[in-house]
Amino acid sequence: MNTLDLLAELKRLNVKLSLAGDKLRLEAPAGVLTPDMKEALVKHKPALMSLLSGQPVEVLFWPGVKLNVYRARQTCLEAEGCLQWSREADCD
């Protein structure tokens, strides 16, 4: 599971992530965070914190293919489904 897979699973489980200073904050329904999920959160914590703070994260999509992923801008989120491949790009 890469960082993006983890984010998708957290969204599906209705887990909210945020930064509280230099800590990762989670709001999750009771019983959702299994031991495997907690282990994945610990493993991906630096990448999750980077994304939440607006920094790019290098993600391995499949062997030999890595891309920098950026947090989507609000306009991209409002466009529903827009992909942002660079910090300079924006959705219309």
Secondary structure, DSSP 8 states (H G I E B T S, - for coil): --HHHHHHHHHHTT-EEEEETTEEEEE--TT---HHHHHHHHHHHHHHHHHHTT--EEEEEETTEEEEE----HHHHHTSS----SSS----
